[in-house]
Amino acid sequence: MRRALFISLALLGASTAAAQTSPTEVLAPNQTLLEVQSTGQSYVAPDQATLTGGVVTFATTSREAADSNARAMAQVVAALKKAGVAPRDIQTQSVSLDPQSNYDRQGAEPPRITGYQARNAVTVRVRDVTKASELLTVLFEAGANDVNGPYFSIEDDSAAVAKARADAVSKAKAEADAYATAFGMRVVKVLRISERQRSATYESIVVTGSRIRPAGAPPPPPPPKSSPAVEVGEMEQKVTIWVDFALGPK
């Protein structure tokens, strides 16, 4: 049993050492290591968007601020549902009630509470990106005074990632061939491939709006009579890979 245990430990040590072997240790005597970093891109139109719409209210007492906010927010949610947004696509993002204070600039007196600010906001998932502009108008007309978005995204990015990955591999191969040719060598084999970075960015216009006002401030401007312009554009998917090639003589 002791001999079997020693053999098992020896095999375990050998497998661990093999797993930690660096590319230079698997090169033949006449081969050279080439390390290449490559980034591939693909472009795809987003198929969903997210909006945030909320109401900020101010009042002398906390109860008044909370009540008026609840009434206004209920009107916003009802308008979204009437516009065709499913309840599962409306989610409360945040609810807050904060005192508003007047500070003594001389520091002689403690802060004095002058009123309260109530805030409630929902996140709206837009499954048809062509309706993003329409829903922004719905939010404005329903009384939302804290609106942001749209933030575009892709529900299933697997195809875009695969295309970007294929582009990265193609570029890595081309770069390896170029180096090999320049040094009078050829690509013998791939030693290691690593993917450590993936990202999707949106490059088009994002429409945002905010109509928050403190107590006593003039009323906000009326909501736009026409829908705000929203360009869907495309999203850029990036995949970065690192590839170790073995170069050898021709």
Secondary structure, DSSP 8 states (H G I E B T S, - for coil): -HHHHHHHHHHHHHHHHHHT--GGGGS-TT-EEEEEEEEEEEEE---EEEEEEEEEEEESSHHHHHHHHHHHHHHHHHHHHHTT--GGGEEEEEEEEEEEEE--TTS-S--EEEEEEEEEEEEEEESSGGGHHHHHHHHHHHT--EEEEEEEE-S--HHHHHHHHHHHHHHHHHHHHHHHHHTTEEEEEEEEEEEEEEEEEE-S----EE----TTS-------SS--------EEEEEEEEEEEEEEE-
